[in-house]
Amino acid sequence: MIGNPLTDQNWAADLADTVDQYVRKVRVTVTERAVYAVRAVVFGIIIVIALPVSVTLIVILVTKFLQAVIGIFTDHDSSVWISYMLLGASMVIAGAVAMRKRFEPEPA
């Protein structure tokens, strides 16, 4: 009879290959998906923490750069408030553009 372990000489090897095949399939299906999910969570947390910090540092860098450039032409006190006004105005304009693009106008 086929599949009878008493008459089949290769039943142990065949059984081991079958078990190995299913274990490999489960490992690939479950473990790799779990690894992708954990990586997504970890990188998402890193981005959520690093993004506000980097944006803040970039704003500080741009402010100091503007103060240095404007300071060439004016005194320090004037360069500070002028840099604040320029950076603030650029952020207001960027926000207005973003708000305008928030909703697409419906075709008439």
Secondary structure, DSSP 8 states (H G I E B T S, - for coil): -TT-TTT-TTHHHHHHHHHHHHHHHHIIIIIHHHHHHHHHHHHHHHHHHHHHHHHHHHHHHHHHHHHHHHHTTS-HHHHHHHHHHHHHHHHHHHHHHHHHTSS-----
